Each structure stands twice: as structure tokens, then as C-alpha cells.
Amino acid sequence: MILAMDPSSLLEKTPELLKETNHHNVYVYTKDLAERYIERHRGNLRTVILRPSVVVACCREPFTGWTDTVSAGGGIGFPMAMGI
């Protein structure tokens, strides 16, 4: 359903979709999806999930230097991604 939606409609419906999942934001929702997928498909293999301690801006997607916050590593990564 989400893949078939246009981006503007998806932005409008995101709060409604998250409310149905009982998650506070998209990050928490996708983290939960990934953890459940790994648990379901890991078989007898012991697993550990390591998360990055610092999240910085993206290089190209959705556009150069994108970030949802300029704090911590983003304060350095954002200008670097912009070519400064």
C-alpha cells in the first residue's frame, strides 16, 4: 500500500499509519520491523544487532546533504555533504 502511494499522500497519512502500529515515529516502526524480521528468519543462529552511535546526513538520497537534524555528527556531516 505504501509503495503505491505518491509521496505527498504518504506524508499526509504517516501519522495515521503510525497510530495504527502503536509506534511513536517512523524510526521506531522500521527498527521494530527489522528486529522482528531478523528474529523470524535467523533460525538457530545467535544474532546481535549493532546500531550506529552517530547518524549523519545522507550523501545523495533523498537529496545532497539531507538531514532531519543538525546535531552531534550532523553538524560536521551536513557541511561536508554540501561540499563545504
C-alpha atoms as a printed R data frame, in Angstrom:
   type eleno elety resid chain resno      x       y      z
1  ATOM     1    CA   MET     A     1  0.000   0.000  0.000
2  ATOM     2    CA   ILE     A     2  2.779   2.428  0.957
3  ATOM     3    CA   LEU     A     3  4.770   1.734 -2.211
4  ATOM     4    CA   ALA     A     4  1.737   2.535 -4.368
5  ATOM     5    CA   MET     A     5  1.148   5.931 -2.703
6  ATOM     6    CA   ASP     A     6  2.533   9.184 -4.069
7  ATOM     7    CA   PRO     A     7  4.988  10.920 -1.673
8  ATOM     8    CA   SER     A     8  2.702  13.837 -0.752
9  ATOM     9    CA   SER     A     9 -0.144  11.496  0.207
10 ATOM    10    CA   LEU     A    10  2.254   9.374  2.206
11 ATOM    11    CA   LEU     A    11  3.444  12.391  4.202
12 ATOM    12    CA   GLU     A    12 -0.150  13.314  4.996
13 ATOM    13    CA   LYS     A    13 -1.101   9.778  6.072
14 ATOM    14    CA   THR     A    14  2.088   8.931  8.040
15 ATOM    15    CA   PRO     A    15  0.677   9.964 11.459
16 ATOM    16    CA   GLU     A    16 -2.455   7.903 10.815
17 ATOM    17    CA   LEU     A    17 -0.425   4.865  9.702
18 ATOM    18    CA   LEU     A    18  1.873   5.101 12.724
19 ATOM    19    CA   LYS     A    19 -1.073   5.389 15.111
20 ATOM    20    CA   GLU     A    20 -2.338   2.016 13.851
21 ATOM    21    CA   THR     A    21  1.045   0.400 14.667
22 ATOM    22    CA   ASN     A    22  1.377   1.935 18.172
23 ATOM    23    CA   HIS     A    23  4.812   3.402 17.293
24 ATOM    24    CA   HIS     A    24  5.850   6.980 18.017
25 ATOM    25    CA   ASN     A    25  7.688   7.669 14.763
26 ATOM    26    CA   VAL     A    26  8.943   6.068 11.554
27 ATOM    27    CA   TYR     A    27 12.364   5.266 13.057
28 ATOM    28    CA   VAL     A    28 10.875   3.214 15.891
29 ATOM    29    CA   TYR     A    29  8.499   1.472 13.482
30 ATOM    30    CA   THR     A    30 11.174   0.454 10.969
31 ATOM    31    CA   LYS     A    31 13.521  -0.612 13.794
32 ATOM    32    CA   ASP     A    32 10.804  -2.895 15.123
33 ATOM    33    CA   LEU     A    33 10.139  -4.319 11.647
34 ATOM    34    CA   ALA     A    34 13.835  -5.109 11.144
35 ATOM    35    CA   GLU     A    35 14.193  -6.742 14.568
36 ATOM    36    CA   ARG     A    36 11.133  -8.928 14.007
37 ATOM    37    CA   TYR     A    37 12.346  -9.944 10.537
38 ATOM    38    CA   ILE     A    38 15.764 -10.964 11.886
39 ATOM    39    CA   GLU     A    39 14.221 -12.900 14.760
40 ATOM    40    CA   ARG     A    40 11.838 -14.728 12.431
41 ATOM    41    CA   HIS     A    41 14.475 -15.703  9.845
42 ATOM    42    CA   ARG     A    42 17.639 -16.257 11.905
43 ATOM    43    CA   GLY     A    43 16.988 -19.944 12.557
44 ATOM    44    CA   ASN     A    44 19.416 -21.314 15.169
45 ATOM    45    CA   LEU     A    45 21.988 -18.587 14.530
46 ATOM    46    CA   ARG     A    46 22.633 -16.338 17.514
47 ATOM    47    CA   THR     A    47 22.341 -12.716 16.439
48 ATOM    48    CA   VAL     A    48 23.372  -9.301 17.694
49 ATOM    49    CA   ILE     A    49 22.058  -6.019 16.340
50 ATOM    50    CA   LEU     A    50 24.544  -3.156 16.458
51 ATOM    51    CA   ARG     A    51 23.283   0.343 15.843
52 ATOM    52    CA   PRO     A    52 25.447   3.329 14.902
53 ATOM    53    CA   SER     A    53 26.141   5.739 17.722
54 ATOM    54    CA   VAL     A    54 26.057   8.746 15.388
55 ATOM    55    CA   VAL     A    55 23.755   9.268 12.436
56 ATOM    56    CA   VAL     A    56 24.837  11.943  9.965
57 ATOM    57    CA   ALA     A    57 23.402  13.482  6.805
58 ATOM    58    CA   CYS     A    58 22.973  11.459  3.602
59 ATOM    59    CA   CYS     A    59 25.264  11.916  0.640
60 ATOM    60    CA   ARG     A    60 22.721  11.774 -2.209
61 ATOM    61    CA   GLU     A    61 19.292  10.447 -1.188
62 ATOM    62    CA   PRO     A    62 16.732  11.933 -0.983
63 ATOM    63    CA   PHE     A    63 18.942  14.924 -1.895
64 ATOM    64    CA   THR     A    64 22.507  16.063 -1.233
65 ATOM    65    CA   GLY     A    65 23.131  16.863  2.423
66 ATOM    66    CA   TRP     A    66 19.682  15.807  3.629
67 ATOM    67    CA   THR     A    67 19.291  15.541  7.375
68 ATOM    68    CA   ASP     A    68 16.382  15.787  9.771
69 ATOM    69    CA   THR     A    69 18.563  17.361 12.448
70 ATOM    70    CA   VAL     A    70 21.851  19.214 12.625
71 ATOM    71    CA   SER     A    71 23.248  17.960 15.911
72 ATOM    72    CA   ALA     A    72 26.142  15.757 17.006
73 ATOM    73    CA   GLY     A    73 27.801  14.283 13.908
74 ATOM    74    CA   GLY     A    74 25.296  16.032 11.651
75 ATOM    75    CA   GLY     A    75 26.986  19.333 12.462
76 ATOM    76    CA   ILE     A    76 30.084  18.024 10.688
77 ATOM    77    CA   GLY     A    77 28.471  15.691  8.130
78 ATOM    78    CA   PHE     A    78 25.971  18.226  6.784
79 ATOM    79    CA   PRO     A    79 28.547  20.813  5.620
80 ATOM    80    CA   MET     A    80 30.743  18.032  4.233
81 ATOM    81    CA   ALA     A    81 27.834  16.624  2.205
82 ATOM    82    CA   MET     A    82 27.167  20.115  0.860
83 ATOM    83    CA   GLY     A    83 30.809  20.332 -0.301
84 ATOM    84    CA   ILE     A    84 31.867  22.923  2.265
